Amino acid sequence: MAEKFAESANNVIVEEASKGLNPAMIVLLVVVSFLLLFFVGNYALYLYAQRTIPPKKKKPVSKKKLKREKLKQGVSAPGE
């Protein structure tokens, strides 16, 4: 009986605790942190641009387009 236990003791698998972080986990953390930094930086730049850059000026409407719009609305254009 003691011999059976002695033989089975040699077959025991010893699991060692992993030392450090898994390399795949490190790569994943680096990629996620860069993406997060990218999106936060873009949002900060967007907010800064909204405050500092004046709004775009609209192009003036041409007289030809003004006439066309008035005709569509049923108002006769002046001078016709």
N, C-alpha and C positions, 0 to 999 in steps of 0.2 A: 504494500500500500504506500509506503514511504517512497518507494522507487517511482511510482506513477506520479506522485506530486512533484518529485524532483525533475522528472522529464517534462512535465507540463509547465514547470516554472521557466524553462528555457524558451518556450513558445509564446510567452506573454509579450504583447506589443506595447512598448513604452512610447507614449505620445509626449513630445516635448512642446512646451508652450512656444508659440511663434514669437520671435524676437523682432521688435520693430514693426513698422507698418508694411503692408503688402505693397509691392511696387505699382500694381494696377490701381490701388486706392490712392497712392500719391499722385499718379498721373491724372486721375479723375478729379481729385481736389484742385490741382493746379489749373486744369482746363475750366472747371466750374468757376473758380475764383477769377480767372481772366475774363470769362463771359460776364460775370456779375460786375466786375470793374468796368468793362466796356459799356454795358447798358447804363450803369449809374453815371458814368462820365458823359455819355451822350445826353442823358436826361438833364444833367447839370448844364451842359453847353446849350441845350435847347432853351432852358429857363433863362440863362444869361442872354441869349440872343433875343428872346421875346421882350426882355426889359430894355435892352440897349439899342437894337436896330429899329428905326422908325418903320411904320407900315408902308408898304408899296403904294405909290401913287397910281391911280387909275389913268389909263390912256384916255385922252379926250375923244369923245364920239364925233365922227365925221358928219358933216352937214348932209351928205348923201344918206347915211344911215338914219339920221334924224328925220329926214323927209320920209323915208321908207316906213319908219315906225309910226309916224303921224298918219300916213295913208292907211296903214293897217288898222289903226284905231278909228278911222273914219273922219278925222279932222283934216280939212284941206290945208295944204302947205301954203304959207304966205307967198304971194307973188304968182299964184297960178290960177 
